[in-house]
């Protein structure tokens, strides 16, 4: 499709199907601007991808669903249909699983919903947890005390938190225990009432850890569990708690499952290509891998 402009007139030329998408793109973006939506360059790319995959979908219904406004006045909204479904699932259900590749916004949107709920006094506490498991590393071999050992594993959660509120405010809430960032093991024996709990990297939980986490949920609380079942770093022979939970809990009323794909990646465009390349490699099987050297 070719686009030309003259003054305030935009002219589109191309195939009928492309023209329908192009016309809808310009009309909807114009309406969003009129409603005060701060349109950024990457939003246009997301909008084009959205309409190509959902020609009858509504950009405004997705992009104008403000989840949270950061301390920098940036509006956090869903950018794909799956992200919109994810946000709606968190609103409707007390337990939601977000499963899919990195870069699809699973954890970031869950944390945005958590911070928004805290600011609206819908919960009195946020708990952000991660299993302290990484490929090729063991906590015992890392330097420092327990806090220093686990802190690197929790850093991505701190980074996302500080992206949503200024550093001083976030630090005060963490010091007061209103926001808790902790390794999953610290959840044992607790009951979390009036809380919004986010478990990140859940593919690296064991079966026992996942059961322990899910049974911590108390009254007036929500839990969002995120993970990528293609990135499991557990020792060989260990069953992923996320994989098992998906198998035995899907279909239970009150528990939501939302699945993301490479189409939902909202990082650098090359990330989609990288995910696609690795998926193709996995489909070809182990024999197709390059030999060492």
MOWO-V131793 format. One record per residue. RES is the residue in three letters. SS is DSSP state (H for helix, E for strand, - for the rest). OMEGA is omega in radians with two decimals (NA if undefined). Layout:
BEGIN
res={RES	RES}
ss={SS	SS}
omega={OMEGA	OMEGA}
END
This chain:
BEGIN
res={UNK	UNK	UNK	UNK	UNK	UNK	UNK	UNK	UNK	UNK	UNK	UNK	UNK	UNK	UNK	UNK	UNK	UNK	UNK	UNK	UNK	UNK	UNK	UNK	UNK	UNK	UNK	UNK	UNK	UNK	UNK	UNK	UNK	UNK	UNK	UNK	UNK	UNK	UNK	UNK	UNK	UNK	UNK	UNK	UNK	UNK	UNK	UNK	UNK	UNK	UNK	UNK	UNK	UNK	UNK	UNK	UNK	UNK	UNK	UNK	UNK	UNK	UNK	UNK	UNK	UNK	UNK	UNK	UNK	UNK	UNK	UNK	UNK	UNK	UNK	UNK	UNK	UNK	UNK	UNK	UNK	UNK	UNK	UNK	UNK	UNK	UNK	UNK	UNK	UNK	UNK	UNK	UNK	UNK	UNK	UNK	UNK	UNK	UNK	UNK	UNK	UNK	UNK	UNK	UNK	UNK	UNK	UNK	UNK	UNK	UNK	UNK	UNK	UNK	UNK	UNK	UNK	UNK	UNK	UNK	UNK	UNK	UNK	UNK	UNK	UNK	UNK	UNK	UNK	UNK	UNK	UNK	UNK	UNK	UNK	UNK	UNK	UNK	UNK	UNK	UNK	UNK	UNK	UNK	UNK	UNK	UNK	UNK	UNK	UNK	UNK	UNK	UNK	UNK	UNK	UNK	UNK	UNK	UNK	UNK	UNK	UNK	UNK	UNK	UNK	UNK	UNK	UNK	UNK	UNK	UNK	UNK	UNK	UNK	UNK	UNK	UNK	UNK	UNK	UNK	UNK	UNK	UNK	UNK	UNK	UNK	UNK	UNK	UNK	UNK	UNK	UNK	UNK	UNK	UNK	UNK	UNK	UNK	UNK	UNK	UNK	UNK	UNK	UNK	UNK	UNK	UNK	UNK	UNK	UNK	UNK	UNK	UNK	UNK	UNK	UNK	UNK	UNK	UNK	UNK	UNK	UNK	UNK	UNK	UNK	UNK	UNK	UNK	UNK	UNK	UNK	UNK	UNK	UNK	UNK	UNK	UNK	UNK	UNK	UNK	UNK	UNK	UNK	UNK	UNK	UNK	UNK	UNK	UNK	UNK	UNK	UNK	UNK	UNK	UNK	UNK	UNK	UNK	UNK	UNK	UNK	UNK	UNK	UNK	UNK	UNK	UNK	UNK	UNK	UNK	UNK	UNK	UNK	UNK	UNK	UNK	UNK	UNK	UNK	UNK	UNK	UNK	UNK	UNK	UNK	UNK	UNK	UNK	UNK	UNK	UNK	UNK	UNK}
ss={-	E	E	E	E	E	-	-	E	E	E	E	E	-	-	H	H	H	H	H	H	H	H	H	H	H	H	H	H	H	H	H	H	H	-	-	-	-	-	-	H	H	H	H	H	H	H	H	H	H	H	H	H	-	-	-	-	-	H	H	H	H	H	-	-	E	E	E	E	-	-	-	-	-	E	E	E	-	-	-	H	H	H	H	H	H	H	H	H	H	H	H	-	-	E	E	E	E	E	-	-	-	-	-	-	H	H	H	H	H	H	H	H	H	H	H	H	H	H	-	-	-	-	-	E	E	E	E	E	E	-	-	-	E	-	-	E	-	H	H	H	-	-	-	-	H	H	H	H	H	H	H	H	H	H	H	H	H	H	H	H	H	H	H	-	-	H	H	H	H	H	H	H	H	H	-	-	-	E	E	E	E	E	H	H	H	H	-	-	-	-	E	-	-	E	E	E	E	E	E	-	H	H	H	-	E	H	H	H	H	H	H	H	H	-	-	E	-	-	-	-	E	E	E	E	E	E	-	-	-	-	-	-	-	-	-	-	-	-	E	H	H	H	H	H	H	H	H	H	-	-	-	-	-	E	E	E	E	E	-	-	H	H	H	-	-	-	-	H	H	H	H	H	H	H	H	H	H	H	H	H	H	H	H	-	H	H	H	-	-	-	-	-}
omega={3.11	-3.13	3.07	-3.13	3.01	-3.06	3.11	3.13	3.10	-3.13	-3.13	3.07	3.12	3.12	-3.10	-3.12	3.13	-3.14	3.11	3.12	-3.13	3.14	-3.14	3.13	-3.10	-3.11	-3.10	3.10	3.12	3.12	3.12	3.09	3.13	-3.14	3.05	3.13	-3.13	-3.03	3.09	-3.08	-3.10	3.07	-3.14	3.09	3.12	-3.12	3.12	3.11	-3.12	-3.08	3.07	-3.14	-3.12	-3.07	-3.13	-3.13	-3.13	3.08	-3.07	-3.13	-3.12	-2.99	-3.11	3.10	-3.07	3.11	-3.09	3.07	-3.05	3.12	3.08	3.12	3.07	-3.10	3.09	-3.14	3.01	-3.13	3.11	3.13	3.14	3.10	3.09	3.12	3.12	3.12	-3.14	3.13	3.12	3.10	-3.04	-2.98	3.09	3.08	-3.14	3.03	3.03	-3.01	3.13	-3.04	3.10	3.06	-3.11	3.05	-3.07	-3.09	-3.08	3.14	3.10	3.11	3.07	3.11	3.13	-3.14	3.12	3.13	3.11	-3.12	3.12	-3.12	3.07	3.03	3.14	-3.07	3.00	3.06	3.12	-3.03	3.10	2.99	-3.13	3.14	3.06	-3.09	2.99	-3.12	3.05	-3.07	-3.07	-3.11	-3.14	-3.12	3.02	3.10	-3.05	-3.13	-3.12	3.13	-3.04	-3.05	3.12	-3.14	-3.09	-3.06	3.13	3.12	3.07	-3.12	3.14	3.13	-3.12	3.05	-3.07	3.11	-3.07	-2.98	-3.09	-3.13	3.13	-3.13	3.13	-3.14	3.08	3.13	-3.14	3.14	3.10	3.00	-3.12	3.06	-2.97	3.03	-3.06	-3.10	-3.12	-3.12	-3.04	3.07	-3.08	2.97	-3.02	3.07	3.06	-3.04	2.98	-3.02	3.11	3.05	-3.11	3.12	-3.03	3.08	-3.13	3.00	2.99	3.10	-3.11	3.14	3.14	3.11	3.11	-3.11	-3.07	-3.13	3.05	-2.99	3.13	-3.11	3.08	-3.13	3.05	3.06	3.05	-3.10	-3.10	3.10	3.14	-3.03	3.08	-3.09	-3.10	-3.10	3.13	3.09	-3.14	3.14	3.12	3.12	3.08	3.11	3.13	3.12	-3.14	-3.14	3.11	-3.10	-3.00	-3.07	-3.12	-3.10	3.09	-3.14	-3.13	3.08	-3.11	3.05	3.09	-3.09	3.11	3.08	3.13	3.10	-3.11	-3.13	-3.10	3.02	3.12	-3.11	-3.13	-3.14	3.09	-3.13	3.14	3.13	3.12	-3.13	3.14	3.10	3.13	3.10	-3.14	-3.12	-3.14	3.08	-3.07	-3.09	-3.09	-3.11	3.14	3.08	3.13	3.10	NA}
END
